[in-house]
Amino acid sequence: MESPVSRLVKDSDRVMQDNPLVLVLMGSKSDWETMKHTAQTLDQFGIAHECRVLSAHRTPAEAIEYVSAAESRGVEVLIAAAGGAAHLAGVVAAHTVLPVLGVPMKGWALDGLDSLLSTVQMPGGIPVGTLAIGKAGATNAALLAVSILANKRPELREKLKAFRREQAAQVLAEKLL
Ligand code: RP5
């Protein structure tokens, strides 16, 4: 069966799943190569999500409209990824009280340090939970979203524990020679 992720790449401007619990925004299609790891991880846990390209500076009105409607759609977590002067996560957080996780994109003149600082350094009052730069942050944003959702979903918490057990078993099975 074709995954939602491959559908987005081939013929859609977004991943569309019914009743998404997580929205994944990215400032540019160029972020997708990294942010597909967020979508894949959410898929792995069976979390309905929607991924969409919306920019804080290129499409500000549409970004705000989309985020403002999230709560009434039943969304519980938002993930926002951007690079360079990466203000998307902050703008998203300004327009919702749902938890917002920020993923700084790698690359750029400062190789992602610019993205990291502009995502993480939110003045007090409007929080953005910022993850690591690049692929690790993209994967961890999904895992943190799963942790948040698991607070009220025992079956999801069990899946998360099983994931950790499997990950640990893989490490312990590593052979150096
Ligand atoms: C940001 O500017 C995007 O999140 C992207 O990381 C960066 C550049 O986008 P493109 O010029 O590649 O479209 O808004």
Backbone and ligand atoms as CSV (ligand in chain L), in Angstrom:
chain,resi,resn,atom,element,x,y,z
A,1,MET,N,N,0.842,-1.204,0.000
A,1,MET,CA,C,0.000,0.000,0.000
A,1,MET,C,C,0.879,1.257,0.000
A,2,GLU,N,N,0.502,2.234,-0.794
A,2,GLU,CA,C,1.300,3.451,-0.876
A,2,GLU,C,C,1.166,4.258,0.422
A,3,SER,N,N,2.289,4.733,0.939
A,3,SER,CA,C,2.223,5.460,2.206
A,3,SER,C,C,1.824,6.906,1.957
A,4,PRO,N,N,1.274,7.592,2.975
A,4,PRO,CA,C,0.926,9.007,2.833
A,4,PRO,C,C,2.143,9.840,2.438
A,5,VAL,N,N,3.314,9.437,2.920
A,5,VAL,CA,C,4.517,10.195,2.628
A,5,VAL,C,C,4.801,10.186,1.129
A,6,SER,N,N,4.749,9.029,0.496
A,6,SER,CA,C,5.032,8.994,-0.939
A,6,SER,C,C,3.946,9.732,-1.718
A,7,ARG,N,N,2.716,9.747,-1.200
A,7,ARG,CA,C,1.649,10.483,-1.875
A,7,ARG,C,C,1.971,11.970,-1.930
A,8,LEU,N,N,2.498,12.495,-0.836
A,8,LEU,CA,C,2.829,13.920,-0.805
A,8,LEU,C,C,3.862,14.258,-1.870
A,9,VAL,N,N,4.900,13.436,-1.970
A,9,VAL,CA,C,5.989,13.719,-2.895
A,9,VAL,C,C,5.488,13.677,-4.332
A,10,LYS,N,N,4.590,12.711,-4.625
A,10,LYS,CA,C,4.192,12.539,-6.025
A,10,LYS,C,C,3.157,13.541,-6.506
A,11,ASP,N,N,2.092,13.732,-5.732
A,11,ASP,CA,C,1.020,14.493,-6.369
A,11,ASP,C,C,0.170,15.320,-5.417
A,12,SER,N,N,0.719,15.746,-4.327
A,12,SER,CA,C,-0.116,16.525,-3.423
A,12,SER,C,C,0.709,17.609,-2.763
A,13,ASP,N,N,0.049,18.680,-2.372
A,13,ASP,CA,C,0.781,19.730,-1.654
A,13,ASP,C,C,0.881,19.398,-0.182
A,14,ARG,N,N,0.240,18.322,0.243
A,14,ARG,CA,C,0.303,17.970,1.662
A,14,ARG,C,C,-0.063,16.509,1.879
A,15,VAL,N,N,0.349,15.976,3.018
A,15,VAL,CA,C,-0.161,14.686,3.464
A,15,VAL,C,C,-1.530,14.946,4.050
A,16,MET,N,N,-2.513,14.205,3.610
A,16,MET,CA,C,-3.867,14.387,4.130
A,16,MET,C,C,-4.303,13.104,4.813
A,17,GLN,N,N,-4.496,13.159,6.094
A,17,GLN,CA,C,-5.091,12.025,6.796
A,17,GLN,C,C,-6.283,12.561,7.567
A,18,ASP,N,N,-7.308,11.720,7.729
A,18,ASP,CA,C,-8.510,12.177,8.428
A,18,ASP,C,C,-8.183,12.498,9.877
A,19,ASN,N,N,-8.806,13.522,10.397
A,19,ASN,CA,C,-8.692,13.891,11.816
A,19,ASN,C,C,-7.247,13.878,12.325
A,20,PRO,N,N,-6.384,14.693,11.742
A,20,PRO,CA,C,-4.986,14.682,12.191
A,20,PRO,C,C,-4.839,15.139,13.641
A,21,LEU,N,N,-3.980,14.444,14.377
A,21,LEU,CA,C,-3.647,14.856,15.753
A,21,LEU,C,C,-2.440,15.767,15.753
A,22,VAL,N,N,-1.629,15.671,14.694
A,22,VAL,CA,C,-0.396,16.459,14.603
A,22,VAL,C,C,-0.359,17.173,13.255
A,23,LEU,N,N,-0.038,18.459,13.276
A,23,LEU,CA,C,0.224,19.188,12.036
A,23,LEU,C,C,1.733,19.394,11.928
A,24,VAL,N,N,2.268,19.144,10.745
A,24,VAL,CA,C,3.698,19.349,10.492
A,24,VAL,C,C,3.828,20.426,9.423
A,25,LEU,N,N,4.301,21.599,9.828
A,25,LEU,CA,C,4.479,22.706,8.876
A,25,LEU,C,C,5.952,22.842,8.568
A,26,MET,N,N,6.240,23.212,7.316
A,26,MET,CA,C,7.633,23.519,6.978
A,26,MET,C,C,7.646,24.734,6.073
A,27,GLY,N,N,8.694,25.544,6.200
A,27,GLY,CA,C,8.740,26.812,5.486
A,27,GLY,C,C,8.915,26.685,3.993
A,28,SER,N,N,9.430,25.538,3.538
A,28,SER,CA,C,9.702,25.371,2.109
A,28,SER,C,C,9.687,23.892,1.761
A,29,LYS,N,N,9.395,23.609,0.498
A,29,LYS,CA,C,9.500,22.223,0.017
A,29,LYS,C,C,10.917,21.696,0.225
A,30,SER,N,N,11.894,22.609,0.228
A,30,SER,CA,C,13.288,22.173,0.415
A,30,SER,C,C,13.514,21.577,1.812
A,31,ASP,N,N,12.593,21.801,2.728
A,31,ASP,CA,C,12.710,21.222,4.074
A,31,ASP,C,C,12.196,19.778,4.125
A,32,TRP,N,N,11.483,19.364,3.079
A,32,TRP,CA,C,10.800,18.064,3.115
A,32,TRP,C,C,11.756,16.885,3.232
A,33,GLU,N,N,12.912,17.003,2.581
A,33,GLU,CA,C,13.903,15.927,2.631
A,33,GLU,C,C,14.229,15.577,4.098
A,34,THR,N,N,14.247,16.586,4.938
A,34,THR,CA,C,14.479,16.370,6.373
A,34,THR,C,C,13.175,16.007,7.083
A,35,MET,N,N,12.116,16.728,6.785
A,35,MET,CA,C,10.880,16.571,7.553
A,35,MET,C,C,10.096,15.308,7.205
A,36,LYS,N,N,10.500,14.625,6.111
A,36,LYS,CA,C,9.834,13.347,5.832
A,36,LYS,C,C,10.138,12.347,6.958
A,37,HIS,N,N,11.216,12.590,7.702
A,37,HIS,CA,C,11.529,11.697,8.826
A,37,HIS,C,C,10.525,11.891,9.975
A,38,THR,N,N,10.002,13.091,10.095
A,38,THR,CA,C,8.931,13.323,11.079
A,38,THR,C,C,7.692,12.535,10.658
A,39,ALA,N,N,7.335,12.667,9.395
A,39,ALA,CA,C,6.134,11.986,8.892
A,39,ALA,C,C,6.290,10.467,9.006
A,40,GLN,N,N,7.476,9.970,8.668
A,40,GLN,CA,C,7.693,8.521,8.724
A,40,GLN,C,C,7.588,8.005,10.161
A,41,THR,N,N,8.110,8.783,11.102
A,41,THR,CA,C,8.061,8.351,12.506
A,41,THR,C,C,6.623,8.385,13.022
A,42,LEU,N,N,5.869,9.418,12.655
A,42,LEU,CA,C,4.462,9.464,13.056
A,42,LEU,C,C,3.694,8.299,12.431
A,43,ASP,N,N,4.014,7.998,11.179
A,43,ASP,CA,C,3.396,6.837,10.509
A,43,ASP,C,C,3.666,5.556,11.289
A,44,GLN,N,N,4.908,5.440,11.722
A,44,GLN,CA,C,5.342,4.242,12.455
A,44,GLN,C,C,4.487,4.006,13.714
A,45,PHE,N,N,4.048,5.099,14.331
A,45,PHE,CA,C,3.227,4.983,15.546
A,45,PHE,C,C,1.729,5.076,15.233
A,46,GLY,N,N,1.400,5.157,13.962
A,46,GLY,CA,C,-0.010,5.210,13.569
A,46,GLY,C,C,-0.703,6.497,13.969
A,47,ILE,N,N,0.059,7.608,14.016
A,47,ILE,CA,C,-0.517,8.899,14.402
A,47,ILE,C,C,-0.978,9.651,13.148
A,48,ALA,N,N,-2.257,9.958,13.093
A,48,ALA,CA,C,-2.784,10.723,11.957
A,48,ALA,C,C,-2.168,12.124,11.974
A,49,HIS,N,N,-1.655,12.540,10.833
A,49,HIS,CA,C,-0.989,13.843,10.778
A,49,HIS,C,C,-1.186,14.464,9.398
A,50,GLU,N,N,-0.853,15.729,9.330
A,50,GLU,CA,C,-0.955,16.443,8.055
A,50,GLU,C,C,0.312,17.280,7.907
A,51,CYS,N,N,0.983,17.145,6.774
A,51,CYS,CA,C,2.203,17.920,6.521
A,51,CYS,C,C,1.909,18.948,5.447
A,52,ARG,N,N,2.421,20.140,5.631
A,52,ARG,CA,C,2.109,21.188,4.662
A,52,ARG,C,C,3.218,22.233,4.618
A,53,VAL,N,N,3.488,22.747,3.430
A,53,VAL,CA,C,4.445,23.840,3.269
A,53,VAL,C,C,3.709,25.157,3.460
A,54,LEU,N,N,4.098,25.905,4.482
A,54,LEU,CA,C,3.556,27.248,4.720
A,54,LEU,C,C,4.667,28.063,5.350
A,55,SER,N,N,4.833,29.275,4.881
A,55,SER,CA,C,5.968,30.075,5.336
A,55,SER,C,C,5.508,31.266,6.161
A,56,ALA,N,N,6.294,31.574,7.189
A,56,ALA,CA,C,5.968,32.732,8.031
A,56,ALA,C,C,6.143,34.043,7.284
A,57,HIS,N,N,7.006,34.044,6.260
A,57,HIS,CA,C,7.232,35.310,5.540
A,57,HIS,C,C,6.699,35.294,4.107
A,58,ARG,N,N,6.635,34.101,3.472
A,58,ARG,CA,C,6.135,34.069,2.086
A,58,ARG,C,C,4.616,33.910,2.023
A,59,THR,N,N,4.047,33.198,2.995
A,59,THR,CA,C,2.588,33.021,3.029
A,59,THR,C,C,2.082,33.266,4.466
A,60,PRO,N,N,2.334,34.451,5.004
A,60,PRO,CA,C,1.998,34.672,6.424
A,60,PRO,C,C,0.509,34.534,6.725
A,61,ALA,N,N,-0.348,35.056,5.874
A,61,ALA,CA,C,-1.791,35.027,6.166
A,61,ALA,C,C,-2.298,33.580,6.181
A,62,GLU,N,N,-1.852,32.793,5.193
A,62,GLU,CA,C,-2.301,31.402,5.113
A,62,GLU,C,C,-1.769,30.587,6.297
A,63,ALA,N,N,-0.539,30.871,6.701
A,63,ALA,CA,C,0.050,30.136,7.829
A,63,ALA,C,C,-0.762,30.405,9.096
A,64,ILE,N,N,-1.090,31.658,9.328
A,64,ILE,CA,C,-1.835,32.029,10.538
A,64,ILE,C,C,-3.245,31.431,10.512
A,65,GLU,N,N,-3.876,31.476,9.353
A,65,GLU,CA,C,-5.234,30.920,9.225
A,65,GLU,C,C,-5.227,29.417,9.524
A,66,TYR,N,N,-4.229,28.735,8.961
A,66,TYR,CA,C,-4.111,27.286,9.131
A,66,TYR,C,C,-3.904,26.924,10.608
A,67,VAL,N,N,-3.001,27.630,11.252
A,67,VAL,CA,C,-2.675,27.344,12.655
A,67,VAL,C,C,-3.846,27.712,13.567
A,68,SER,N,N,-4.498,28.810,13.270
A,68,SER,CA,C,-5.610,29.257,14.116
A,68,SER,C,C,-6.764,28.263,14.113
A,69,ALA,N,N,-6.896,27.500,13.033
A,69,ALA,CA,C,-7.996,26.536,12.924
A,69,ALA,C,C,-7.643,25.181,13.549
A,70,ALA,N,N,-6.395,25.004,13.964
A,70,ALA,CA,C,-5.927,23.676,14.389
A,70,ALA,C,C,-6.721,23.132,15.579
A,71,GLU,N,N,-6.906,23.958,16.590
A,71,GLU,CA,C,-7.560,23.482,17.820
A,71,GLU,C,C,-8.978,22.980,17.530
A,72,SER,N,N,-9.709,23.714,16.705
A,72,SER,CA,C,-11.086,23.301,16.426
A,72,SER,C,C,-11.142,22.051,15.548
A,73,ARG,N,N,-10.019,21.713,14.921
A,73,ARG,CA,C,-9.969,20.472,14.117
A,73,ARG,C,C,-9.602,19.263,14.979
A,74,GLY,N,N,-9.318,19.471,16.257
A,74,GLY,CA,C,-8.955,18.345,17.119
A,74,GLY,C,C,-7.465,18.050,17.136
A,75,VAL,N,N,-6.674,18.943,16.539
A,75,VAL,CA,C,-5.215,18.778,16.541
A,75,VAL,C,C,-4.703,18.966,17.970
A,76,GLU,N,N,-3.662,18.196,18.354
A,76,GLU,CA,C,-3.134,18.312,19.728
A,76,GLU,C,C,-1.684,18.795,19.790
A,77,VAL,N,N,-0.947,18.637,18.703
A,77,VAL,CA,C,0.458,19.072,18.694
A,77,VAL,C,C,0.776,19.643,17.313
A,78,LEU,N,N,1.580,20.722,17.285
A,78,LEU,CA,C,2.069,21.259,16.007
A,78,LEU,C,C,3.585,21.169,15.969
A,79,ILE,N,N,4.105,20.823,14.801
A,79,ILE,CA,C,5.551,20.775,14.588
A,79,ILE,C,C,5.853,21.754,13.456
A,80,ALA,N,N,6.834,22.626,13.674
A,80,ALA,CA,C,7.160,23.625,12.652
A,80,ALA,C,C,8.654,23.598,12.373
A,81,ALA,N,N,9.002,23.497,11.095
A,81,ALA,CA,C,10.410,23.424,10.694
A,81,ALA,C,C,10.734,24.579,9.766
A,82,ALA,N,N,11.893,25.189,9.986
A,82,ALA,CA,C,12.322,26.257,9.085
A,82,ALA,C,C,13.830,26.425,9.186
A,83,GLY,N,N,14.383,27.096,8.146
A,83,GLY,CA,C,15.829,27.292,8.119
A,83,GLY,C,C,16.183,28.765,7.953
A,84,GLY,N,N,17.413,29.114,8.284
A,84,GLY,CA,C,17.879,30.497,8.173
A,84,GLY,C,C,17.276,31.340,9.281
A,85,ALA,N,N,16.645,32.458,8.911
A,85,ALA,CA,C,15.914,33.274,9.899
A,85,ALA,C,C,14.604,32.537,10.174
A,86,ALA,N,N,14.712,31.531,11.010
A,86,ALA,CA,C,13.639,30.526,11.126
A,86,ALA,C,C,12.584,30.946,12.144
A,87,HIS,N,N,11.703,31.830,11.742
A,87,HIS,CA,C,10.704,32.339,12.688
A,87,HIS,C,C,9.371,31.614,12.626
A,88,LEU,N,N,9.275,30.561,11.771
A,88,LEU,CA,C,7.978,29.898,11.603
A,88,LEU,C,C,7.430,29.338,12.919
A,89,ALA,N,N,8.268,28.611,13.670
A,89,ALA,CA,C,7.744,27.990,14.902
A,89,ALA,C,C,7.240,29.056,15.883
A,90,GLY,N,N,7.945,30.164,15.964
A,90,GLY,CA,C,7.518,31.244,16.865
A,90,GLY,C,C,6.193,31.847,16.431
A,91,VAL,N,N,6.037,32.039,15.138
A,91,VAL,CA,C,4.774,32.602,14.624
A,91,VAL,C,C,3.636,31.613,14.859
A,92,VAL,N,N,3.916,30.336,14.638
A,92,VAL,CA,C,2.900,29.302,14.898
A,92,VAL,C,C,2.490,29.354,16.368
A,93,ALA,N,N,3.498,29.388,17.262
A,93,ALA,CA,C,3.208,29.383,18.701
A,93,ALA,C,C,2.425,30.618,19.133
A,94,ALA,N,N,2.616,31.722,18.412
A,94,ALA,CA,C,1.903,32.954,18.747
A,94,ALA,C,C,0.410,32.857,18.441
A,95,HIS,N,N,0.038,31.869,17.616
A,95,HIS,CA,C,-1.353,31.788,17.175
A,95,HIS,C,C,-2.102,30.562,17.675
A,96,THR,N,N,-1.511,29.858,18.643
A,96,THR,CA,C,-2.208,28.716,19.229
A,96,THR,C,C,-1.660,28.479,20.626
A,97,VAL,N,N,-2.485,27.871,21.488
A,97,VAL,CA,C,-1.967,27.469,22.802
A,97,VAL,C,C,-1.631,25.981,22.815
A,98,LEU,N,N,-1.806,25.314,21.691
A,98,LEU,CA,C,-1.382,23.913,21.587
A,98,LEU,C,C,0.141,23.861,21.661
A,99,PRO,N,N,0.721,22.734,22.116
A,99,PRO,CA,C,2.182,22.644,22.160
A,99,PRO,C,C,2.789,22.725,20.760
A,100,VAL,N,N,3.846,23.535,20.638
A,100,VAL,CA,C,4.531,23.713,19.351
A,100,VAL,C,C,5.976,23.239,19.483
A,101,LEU,N,N,6.366,22.339,18.609
A,101,LEU,CA,C,7.733,21.819,18.590
A,101,LEU,C,C,8.436,22.370,17.361
A,102,GLY,N,N,9.634,22.917,17.555
A,102,GLY,CA,C,10.357,23.533,16.441
A,102,GLY,C,C,11.533,22.674,16.002
A,103,VAL,N,N,11.715,22.572,14.698
A,103,VAL,CA,C,12.854,21.816,14.154
A,103,VAL,C,C,13.690,22.749,13.274
A,104,PRO,N,N,14.905,23.088,13.720
A,104,PRO,CA,C,15.779,23.959,12.915
A,104,PRO,C,C,16.399,23.171,11.755
A,105,MET,N,N,16.347,23.762,10.566
A,105,MET,CA,C,16.902,23.087,9.391
A,105,MET,C,C,18.408,23.331,9.280
A,106,LYS,N,N,19.103,22.295,8.771
A,106,LYS,CA,C,20.556,22.408,8.601
A,106,LYS,C,C,20.850,23.173,7.310
A,107,GLY,N,N,22.118,23.562,7.162
A,107,GLY,CA,C,22.498,24.268,5.942
A,107,GLY,C,C,22.581,25.750,6.203
A,108,TRP,N,N,22.503,26.549,5.165
A,108,TRP,CA,C,22.542,27.989,5.329
A,108,TRP,C,C,23.940,28.469,5.669
A,109,ALA,N,N,24.096,29.793,5.717
A,109,ALA,CA,C,25.411,30.398,5.905
A,109,ALA,C,C,26.060,29.887,7.189
A,110,LEU,N,N,25.250,29.619,8.204
A,110,LEU,CA,C,25.802,29.207,9.499
A,110,LEU,C,C,25.527,27.730,9.777
A,111,ASP,N,N,25.211,26.992,8.729
A,111,ASP,CA,C,25.041,25.538,8.812
A,111,ASP,C,C,24.004,25.081,9.844
A,112,GLY,N,N,22.981,25.871,10.032
A,112,GLY,CA,C,21.889,25.472,10.927
A,112,GLY,C,C,21.937,26.156,12.275
A,113,LEU,N,N,23.074,26.747,12.614
A,113,LEU,CA,C,23.145,27.454,13.896
A,113,LEU,C,C,22.195,28.655,13.877
A,114,ASP,N,N,22.103,29.294,12.695
A,114,ASP,CA,C,21.152,30.407,12.538
A,114,ASP,C,C,19.713,29.920,12.766
A,115,SER,N,N,19.383,28.761,12.156
A,115,SER,CA,C,18.030,28.204,12.311
A,115,SER,C,C,17.767,27.837,13.766
A,116,LEU,N,N,18.775,27.225,14.405
A,116,LEU,CA,C,18.625,26.807,15.799
A,116,LEU,C,C,18.334,28.006,16.704
A,117,LEU,N,N,19.157,29.034,16.578
A,117,LEU,CA,C,18.997,30.177,17.476
A,117,LEU,C,C,17.684,30.906,17.230
A,118,SER,N,N,17.305,31.034,15.959
A,118,SER,CA,C,16.064,31.779,15.715
A,118,SER,C,C,14.832,30.962,16.070
A,119,THR,N,N,14.980,29.644,16.227
A,119,THR,CA,C,13.837,28.832,16.684
A,119,THR,C,C,13.810,28.738,18.206
A,120,VAL,N,N,14.987,28.557,18.797
A,120,VAL,CA,C,15.016,28.254,20.242
A,120,VAL,C,C,14.917,29.503,21.123
A,121,GLN,N,N,15.386,30.646,20.637
A,121,GLN,CA,C,15.523,31.812,21.515
A,121,GLN,C,C,14.253,32.649,21.603
A,122,MET,N,N,13.161,31.974,21.988
A,122,MET,CA,C,11.899,32.699,22.134
A,122,MET,C,C,11.892,33.513,23.429
A,123,PRO,N,N,11.513,34.758,23.343
A,123,PRO,CA,C,11.364,35.540,24.570
A,123,PRO,C,C,10.286,34.912,25.460
A,124,GLY,N,N,10.391,35.106,26.772
A,124,GLY,CA,C,9.450,34.509,27.717
A,124,GLY,C,C,8.006,34.867,27.396
A,125,GLY,N,N,7.121,33.871,27.493
A,125,GLY,CA,C,5.694,34.122,27.284
A,125,GLY,C,C,5.090,33.271,26.191
A,126,ILE,N,N,5.876,32.976,25.156
A,126,ILE,CA,C,5.382,32.158,24.035
A,126,ILE,C,C,6.413,31.048,23.796
A,127,PRO,N,N,6.163,29.845,24.328
A,127,PRO,CA,C,7.189,28.799,24.221
A,127,PRO,C,C,7.175,28.025,22.905
A,128,VAL,N,N,8.381,27.662,22.477
A,128,VAL,CA,C,8.563,26.702,21.375
A,128,VAL,C,C,9.518,25.631,21.909
A,129,GLY,N,N,9.092,24.401,21.936
A,129,GLY,CA,C,9.973,23.307,22.357
A,129,GLY,C,C,10.863,22.948,21.183
A,130,THR,N,N,12.139,23.312,21.279
A,130,THR,CA,C,13.019,23.190,20.114
A,130,THR,C,C,13.855,21.911,20.168
A,131,LEU,N,N,13.883,21.226,19.041
A,131,LEU,CA,C,14.636,19.975,18.936
A,131,LEU,C,C,15.989,20.238,18.262
A,132,ALA,N,N,16.750,19.177,18.053
A,132,ALA,CA,C,18.072,19.295,17.429
A,132,ALA,C,C,17.965,19.725,15.966
A,133,ILE,N,N,19.073,20.206,15.437
A,133,ILE,CA,C,19.138,20.611,14.023
A,133,ILE,C,C,19.025,19.374,13.126
A,134,GLY,N,N,18.195,19.480,12.084
A,134,GLY,CA,C,18.184,18.478,11.015
A,134,GLY,C,C,17.442,17.188,11.326
A,135,LYS,N,N,17.952,16.087,10.755
A,135,LYS,CA,C,17.228,14.803,10.787
A,135,LYS,C,C,16.935,14.318,12.210
A,136,ALA,N,N,17.914,14.439,13.113
A,136,ALA,CA,C,17.675,13.983,14.497
A,136,ALA,C,C,16.523,14.766,15.109
A,137,GLY,N,N,16.485,16.064,14.866
A,137,GLY,CA,C,15.412,16.892,15.405
A,137,GLY,C,C,14.068,16.537,14.776
A,138,ALA,N,N,14.100,16.238,13.483
A,138,ALA,CA,C,12.853,15.871,12.788
A,138,ALA,C,C,12.282,14.580,13.366
A,139,THR,N,N,13.141,13.612,13.592
A,139,THR,CA,C,12.697,12.342,14.167
A,139,THR,C,C,12.232,12.554,15.608
A,140,ASN,N,N,13.020,13.303,16.381
A,140,ASN,CA,C,12.681,13.497,17.792
A,140,ASN,C,C,11.428,14.351,17.982
A,141,ALA,N,N,11.150,15.250,17.060
A,141,ALA,CA,C,9.907,16.032,17.169
A,141,ALA,C,C,8.712,15.086,17.111
A,142,ALA,N,N,8.788,14.110,16.226
A,142,ALA,CA,C,7.691,13.135,16.140
A,142,ALA,C,C,7.624,12.299,17.410
A,143,LEU,N,N,8.777,11.873,17.912
A,143,LEU,CA,C,8.775,11.043,19.125
A,143,LEU,C,C,8.267,11.828,20.334
A,144,LEU,N,N,8.601,13.113,20.391
A,144,LEU,CA,C,8.113,13.945,21.500
A,144,LEU,C,C,6.607,14.179,21.363
A,145,ALA,N,N,6.151,14.343,20.144
A,145,ALA,CA,C,4.702,14.471,19.919
A,145,ALA,C,C,4.001,13.194,20.380
A,146,VAL,N,N,4.600,12.048,20.089
A,146,VAL,CA,C,4.017,10.774,20.527
A,146,VAL,C,C,3.977,10.731,22.060
A,147,SER,N,N,5.056,11.174,22.714
A,147,SER,CA,C,5.072,11.195,24.188
A,147,SER,C,C,3.946,12.060,24.741
A,148,ILE,N,N,3.738,13.217,24.146
A,148,ILE,CA,C,2.673,14.119,24.596
A,148,ILE,C,C,1.311,13.444,24.426
A,149,LEU,N,N,1.099,12.874,23.244
A,149,LEU,CA,C,-0.184,12.221,22.960
A,149,LEU,C,C,-0.383,10.998,23.855
A,150,ALA,N,N,0.722,10.356,24.238
A,150,ALA,CA,C,0.647,9.126,25.038
A,150,ALA,C,C,0.179,9.397,26.469
A,151,ASN,N,N,0.227,10.652,26.914
A,151,ASN,CA,C,-0.241,10.972,28.273
A,151,ASN,C,C,-1.673,10.507,28.504
A,152,LYS,N,N,-2.480,10.607,27.450
A,152,LYS,CA,C,-3.903,10.246,27.596
A,152,LYS,C,C,-4.245,8.983,26.807
A,153,ARG,N,N,-3.236,8.289,26.262
A,153,ARG,CA,C,-3.505,7.128,25.408
A,153,ARG,C,C,-2.593,5.971,25.826
A,154,PRO,N,N,-3.068,5.120,26.724
A,154,PRO,CA,C,-2.233,4.041,27.254
A,154,PRO,C,C,-1.646,3.141,26.165
A,155,GLU,N,N,-2.409,2.902,25.091
A,155,GLU,CA,C,-1.905,2.001,24.043
A,155,GLU,C,C,-0.713,2.621,23.321
A,156,LEU,N,N,-0.733,3.934,23.218
A,156,LEU,CA,C,0.384,4.644,22.573
A,156,LEU,C,C,1.613,4.608,23.483
A,157,ARG,N,N,1.375,4.730,24.765
A,157,ARG,CA,C,2.492,4.664,25.725
A,157,ARG,C,C,3.169,3.289,25.647
A,158,GLU,N,N,2.353,2.250,25.480
A,158,GLU,CA,C,2.934,0.902,25.353
A,158,GLU,C,C,3.766,0.797,24.073
A,159,LYS,N,N,3.281,1.397,22.993
A,159,LYS,CA,C,4.034,1.380,21.720
A,159,LYS,C,C,5.379,2.084,21.892
A,160,LEU,N,N,5.347,3.194,22.637
A,160,LEU,CA,C,6.575,3.966,22.861
A,160,LEU,C,C,7.566,3.153,23.693
A,161,LYS,N,N,7.060,2.450,24.677
A,161,LYS,CA,C,7.947,1.617,25.501
A,161,LYS,C,C,8.526,0.481,24.660
A,162,ALA,N,N,7.701,-0.089,23.793
A,162,ALA,CA,C,8.189,-1.173,22.923
A,162,ALA,C,C,9.255,-0.654,21.965
A,163,PHE,N,N,9.052,0.557,21.451
A,163,PHE,CA,C,10.043,1.192,20.569
A,163,PHE,C,C,11.379,1.355,21.294
A,164,ARG,N,N,11.333,1.825,22.533
A,164,ARG,CA,C,12.564,2.018,23.316
A,164,ARG,C,C,13.251,0.671,23.571
A,165,ARG,N,N,12.443,-0.349,23.900
A,165,ARG,CA,C,13.029,-1.679,24.170
A,165,ARG,C,C,13.740,-2.204,22.930
A,166,GLU,N,N,13.089,-2.037,21.771
A,166,GLU,CA,C,13.649,-2.521,20.505
A,166,GLU,C,C,14.939,-1.775,20.168
A,167,GLN,N,N,14.913,-0.467,20.397
A,167,GLN,CA,C,16.083,0.365,20.125
A,167,GLN,C,C,17.257,-0.061,21.015
A,168,ALA,N,N,16.958,-0.319,22.281
A,168,ALA,CA,C,18.004,-0.751,23.209
A,168,ALA,C,C,18.555,-2.113,22.795
A,169,ALA,N,N,17.655,-3.003,22.376
A,169,ALA,CA,C,18.102,-4.348,21.974
A,169,ALA,C,C,19.028,-4.256,20.766
A,170,GLN,N,N,18.711,-3.349,19.849
A,170,GLN,CA,C,19.571,-3.169,18.661
A,170,GLN,C,C,20.962,-2.699,19.065
A,171,VAL,N,N,21.023,-1.761,19.991
A,171,VAL,CA,C,22.333,-1.259,20.453
A,171,VAL,C,C,23.116,-2.377,21.125
A,172,LEU,N,N,22.422,-3.127,21.982
A,172,LEU,CA,C,23.119,-4.183,22.719
A,172,LEU,C,C,23.571,-5.321,21.808
A,173,ALA,N,N,22.940,-5.430,20.654
A,173,ALA,CA,C,23.314,-6.507,19.714
A,173,ALA,C,C,24.429,-6.077,18.762
A,174,GLU,N,N,24.880,-4.837,18.835
A,174,GLU,CA,C,25.933,-4.346,17.927
A,174,GLU,C,C,27.226,-5.121,18.125
A,175,LYS,N,N,27.869,-5.455,17.007
A,175,LYS,CA,C,29.171,-6.113,17.072
A,175,LYS,C,C,30.197,-5.181,16.416
A,176,LEU,N,N,31.281,-4.980,17.083
A,176,LEU,CA,C,32.328,-4.122,16.510
A,176,LEU,C,C,33.255,-4.886,15.577
A,177,LEU,N,N,33.375,-6.176,15.813
A,177,LEU,CA,C,34.264,-6.997,14.963
A,177,LEU,C,C,33.501,-8.194,14.426
L,1,RP5,C1,C,12.810,28.939,5.213
L,1,RP5,O1,O,13.737,29.353,4.291
L,1,RP5,C2,C,12.447,27.548,4.828
L,1,RP5,O2,O,12.050,26.853,5.970
L,1,RP5,C3,C,13.702,26.991,4.210
L,1,RP5,O3,O,14.446,26.220,5.164
L,1,RP5,C4,C,14.433,28.234,3.819
L,1,RP5,C5,C,14.654,28.450,2.352
L,1,RP5,O4,O,13.671,28.033,1.549
L,1,RP5,P1,P,13.914,27.884,-0.019
L,1,RP5,O5,O,14.607,29.134,-0.461
L,1,RP5,O6,O,14.764,26.642,-0.194
L,1,RP5,O7,O,12.536,27.736,-0.561
L,1,RP5,O8,O,11.709,29.767,5.191
